[in-house]
Amino acid sequence: MAKRGKKYTESVEAYDRGETQSLEDAVKLLKAMPVRGFDETVEMNFYLGIDGRQADQALRGTVMLPNGTGKEVRIVVITQGELVAQAEEAGADHVGGADLIAKIEGGWLDFDLVISSPDMMGQVGKLGRVLGPRGLMPNPKTGTVTRDVGQAVNEARAGRVEYRADNKSGNNAQAPIGKISFTEEALVENAKALSDAIMRARPSSTKGNFIRKLILSSTMGPGIRIDPAAVAA
């Protein structure tokens, strides 16, 4: 096992890792941990009572975080015709059609989000093997396949994040809720927005406890367990 750094060790010693916390106390603990040399991302990890590999229990969606993500998102829009100007006016970093698809096929991946208009998806489909494993493939369920490309760009800039059950375990969903530099209040508000969205997306076929375990963590810090019952309520 790799040796942990001094700041990680100090963080672990500051609380009981086996004890569950309220959301507010978990954020307070996280904010009190030693500061790294960069603005760490804060993330929530949900271990759910589903099997996301089953079609009727798949979990995927988006949520607008009220206080944004604190991250600069590099956005690609693949479209044509009149929608090119709409995407450019909204501030997309790269806009194009077949030329942009060819560039991505050639190995260019200097972006964080891909939005496509429906009429381009026939061509975008061949990028599946490149974009799919990276979670970048446009999808109507996440609002990244749309004719309203301008609105999609604006929402991504404003703090829209995606959550979904991962492909390996099928029951683990995670998403960022901001940066460690955010105030406690901002992180709590974002966390509640994400938790509420996941609760609303609960597949109807699931039984028993939906949120089995919930972890709050920063990029390089230890996980803090949150009481799932408090979030579910």
C-alpha positions in Angstrom: 0.0 0.0 0.0 1.3 3.4 -0.9 2.5 5.6 2.0 0.1 8.4 2.7 1.3 12.0 3.0 1.5 14.0 6.2 -1.6 16.1 5.4 -3.7 13.0 4.6 -2.6 11.5 7.9 -3.5 14.6 9.8 -6.9 14.7 8.2 -7.7 11.1 9.1 -6.7 11.7 12.7 -9.1 14.6 13.0 -12.2 12.4 13.1 -13.6 8.9 13.5 -13.8 7.4 10.0 -16.3 4.8 11.1 -18.8 7.3 12.4 -21.5 8.8 10.2 -22.0 12.5 10.1 -24.8 14.9 9.2 -24.2 16.6 5.9 -23.4 19.9 7.6 -20.9 18.3 10.0 -19.3 16.4 7.2 -18.7 19.6 5.2 -17.4 21.3 8.3 -14.9 18.5 8.9 -13.8 18.6 5.2 -13.3 22.4 5.3 -11.2 22.1 8.5 -8.7 19.6 7.0 -5.2 20.7 6.0 -5.1 22.8 2.8 -3.3 21.5 -0.3 -1.4 23.6 -2.8 -4.4 23.7 -5.2 -8.2 24.2 -5.0 -9.4 20.6 -4.5 -12.6 19.4 -6.0 -15.2 18.2 -3.5 -17.2 15.1 -4.5 -20.1 13.0 -3.3 -20.1 9.3 -3.8 -23.4 7.4 -3.5 -23.4 3.6 -3.1 -27.0 2.7 -4.1 -29.3 -0.3 -3.7 -29.6 -0.8 -7.5 -27.9 -2.8 -10.2 -27.2 -0.2 -12.8 -26.4 -2.9 -15.4 -30.1 -3.8 -15.5 -32.0 -1.7 -18.0 -34.9 -1.0 -15.6 -32.5 0.2 -12.8 -30.2 2.4 -14.9 -29.5 5.7 -13.2 -28.3 8.7 -15.2 -29.2 12.4 -15.3 -28.1 15.9 -14.7 -28.6 18.5 -12.0 -28.0 22.2 -11.8 -25.9 23.1 -8.8 -27.1 26.3 -7.3 -23.6 27.6 -6.6 -21.9 26.1 -9.7 -18.9 23.7 -9.8 -16.0 26.2 -9.6 -14.5 24.5 -12.6 -13.8 26.0 -16.0 -15.5 23.7 -18.5 -14.0 23.4 -22.0 -17.0 22.8 -24.3 -17.1 21.3 -27.8 -20.3 21.7 -29.9 -20.7 19.5 -33.0 -23.4 21.0 -35.2 -24.0 22.7 -38.5 -26.0 25.5 -40.2 -27.7 28.2 -38.2 -26.8 26.4 -34.9 -23.1 27.2 -35.3 -23.7 30.9 -34.6 -25.9 30.0 -31.6 -23.2 27.8 -30.1 -20.5 30.5 -30.7 -22.6 33.2 -29.2 -23.2 31.1 -26.1 -19.4 30.9 -25.6 -18.6 27.3 -26.7 -14.8 26.8 -26.9 -14.9 24.8 -30.2 -17.7 24.6 -32.7 -17.7 22.6 -35.9 -19.1 19.6 -37.8 -17.3 17.0 -39.8 -14.0 18.8 -39.4 -14.3 18.7 -35.6 -15.3 15.0 -35.7 -12.2 14.2 -37.7 -10.0 16.1 -35.3 -11.3 14.1 -32.4 -10.9 10.9 -34.3 -7.3 11.9 -34.8 -6.7 11.9 -31.1 -7.5 15.5 -30.0 -9.2 15.4 -26.6 -8.6 18.9 -25.1 -12.1 19.4 -23.8 -14.4 18.4 -20.9 -17.9 18.3 -22.5 -19.3 17.5 -26.0 -22.7 18.8 -27.1 -24.2 17.7 -30.4 -27.3 18.7 -32.4 -29.5 15.7 -33.3 -28.8 15.9 -37.0 -25.1 15.3 -36.3 -25.4 12.2 -34.2 -25.2 9.9 -37.2 -21.6 11.1 -37.6 -20.8 11.6 -33.9 -21.7 7.9 -33.4 -18.4 6.8 -34.8 -16.7 8.6 -32.0 -18.2 6.2 -29.4 -15.1 4.2 -28.9 -13.1 7.4 -28.2 -15.7 9.4 -26.2 -17.7 6.5 -24.5 -15.0 5.2 -22.2 -14.3 8.8 -21.1 -17.9 9.6 -20.3 -18.0 12.3 -23.0 -20.5 10.8 -25.5 -23.4 13.1 -26.1 -26.7 11.7 -24.7 -30.3 13.1 -24.8 -30.8 12.0 -21.2 -28.1 14.4 -20.1 -29.2 17.3 -22.3 -26.1 17.1 -24.5 -28.0 16.1 -27.6 -30.3 19.0 -28.4 -31.1 21.6 -31.0 -30.9 24.3 -28.3 -27.2 24.1 -28.2 -26.9 27.7 -26.8 -28.9 26.8 -23.7 -26.9 23.6 -23.2 -23.7 25.6 -23.3 -25.1 28.2 -20.8 -26.3 25.5 -18.4 -22.9 23.7 -18.5 -21.2 27.0 -17.7 -23.7 27.7 -14.9 -23.0 24.5 -13.0 -24.8 21.5 -14.6 -23.2 18.2 -13.6 -24.0 14.7 -14.7 -24.5 11.7 -12.4 -24.8 8.0 -13.4 -24.3 4.6 -12.0 -20.9 3.4 -13.2 -20.5 0.6 -15.7 -18.3 -1.6 -13.4 -20.2 -2.0 -10.2 -23.5 -0.8 -11.5 -24.5 0.7 -8.2 -22.0 3.5 -7.6 -22.8 7.1 -8.6 -20.6 10.1 -8.0 -20.4 13.8 -9.0 -18.5 16.9 -8.0 -20.3 19.5 -5.8 -17.8 22.3 -6.0 -14.4 23.3 -4.7 -12.8 23.2 -1.2 -12.6 27.0 -1.4 -16.4 27.3 -1.5 -18.2 28.3 1.7 -19.7 25.6 3.9 -23.2 27.0 3.0 -22.5 26.7 -0.7 -21.2 23.2 -0.5 -24.2 22.1 1.6 -26.6 23.7 -0.9 -24.9 21.9 -3.8 -24.8 18.6 -1.9 -28.5 18.8 -1.2 -29.3 19.6 -4.8 -27.4 16.6 -6.0 -28.9 14.3 -3.3 -32.4 15.5 -4.1 -31.9 14.8 -7.9 -30.6 11.3 -7.2 -33.5 10.5 -4.9 -36.0 11.7 -7.5 -34.3 9.5 -10.1 -34.7 6.4 -8.0 -35.8 3.5 -10.3 -39.3 2.3 -9.4 -38.1 -1.3 -9.4 -35.7 -0.9 -6.5 -36.5 -2.3 -3.1 -35.3 -1.5 0.4 -32.8 1.3 1.2 -31.9 3.2 -1.9 -28.8 5.0 -0.6 -26.7 2.3 1.2 -23.6 4.5 1.9 -22.7 8.1 1.2 -19.2 9.5 1.2 -18.0 13.1 1.0 -14.3 13.7 0.0 -11.9 16.1 -1.6 -9.4 15.3 -4.4 -6.6 14.2 -2.0 -8.4 13.8 1.3 -10.0 10.8 3.1 -13.7 10.0 2.8 -16.2 11.2 5.4 -19.3 9.0 5.8 -22.6 10.8 5.8 -25.8 9.4 7.4 -27.8 8.3 4.3 -31.1 8.5 6.3 -30.6 12.2 6.9 -30.1 12.9 3.2 -32.9 10.6 2.1 -35.3 12.5 4.4 
